[in-house]
Amino acid sequence: MTPVGTELFVGRESEMAELRSALDDARSGRGRMVMLAGEPGVGKTRTAEMIASVAEQVGFTSHWGRCSEERGAPAYWPWVQIVRSCIVRHEADSVRAALGQNAGIIAESVPDIARVTPDVETPIALSDPDLARFRFVDAIATFFRNLASGGPLVIALDDIHWADVSSLRLLEHIAQDQVESQIMIVATYRDTDITHDHPLFIARLEISLGSSTLAGR
C-alpha cells in the first residue's frame, strides 16, 4: 500500500511533489498558493483533483470553485461556490463562528448563509462602491482564515482564465492574507489564453509573490 501523501500521478511526479510540499507547509501554518498553468487538455484539473484527494487523506477539507465560460455568471461566482461548499461540509457551529460579524456582508452575495444564520442582519449600505467591495473581500478572507483555524483547507479554483475581475481581485487579497494560515490555494488556468490585456495577466503579477506556478506538459 502506498503511504498517504505519496501517491504518484503518472507523468506528473514533479508537480505532485511540489504540491505535496505546499500541503505540508499549509498544514504547518504557512499558507501556500500554487497555480497550474498549461494548454487545454494537459491535465491541470486532474492534477488539482489529485492533490485535493491527497489533502483530504491527511486532514484537509477541500472546496472547489469552477469558473464559467458562459456570459451572465454573477460576480465572485467561483467564490460563491466555495462558500456554499463550506456551509455544506463544515459543522454549522464552526461556520457561524468563522462568519462572526461578517455574516450579513457575505450573505449579500451568498444567500445560502441564511441556512446557518437565519437571523442574519443586512449590513449598513456603503455609498462608496470601492469601500463596499473591499468590505466584502475582507469579510470572505477573514471567513476562510477563521475556518482554517479549526482545520486545514484546500481552496481550489478551476479555469481562472474565465474568472471575472472581481473574483481575481478577491484571489489577490486572499493569496496575500493566507500567508500565516492553514490554507493551500490551487488555481488552474490556460496560459495560452493569457494576453497582456487579459485581467489574469495583471492579477498574476500581484499573486506571484509567495506563490508557485507549475507549467503543464
Sequence and secondary structure as in RCSB ss.txt:
>XXXX:A:sequence
MTPVGTELFVGRESEMAELRSALDDARSGRGRMVMLAGEPGVGKTRTAEMIASVAEQVGFTSHWGRCSEERGAPA
YWPWVQIVRSCIVRHEADSVRAALGQNAGIIAESVPDIARVTPDVETPIALSDPDLARFRFVDAIATFFRNLASG
GPLVIALDDIHWADVSSLRLLEHIAQDQVESQIMIVATYRDTDITHDHPLFIARLEISLGSSTLAGR
>XXXX:A:secstr
   TT    TT HHHHHHHHHHHHHHHTT  EEEEEEESTTSSHHHHHHHHHHHHHHTT EEEEEE  SSTT  T
THHHHHHHHHHHHHS HHHHHHHHGGGHHHHHTT GGGGGT TT       S HHHHHHHHHHHHHHHHHHHHTT
S EEEEEE GGG  HHHHHHHHHHHHHGGGSSEEEEEEEEGGG  TTSHHHHHHHHHTTTEEEEE  
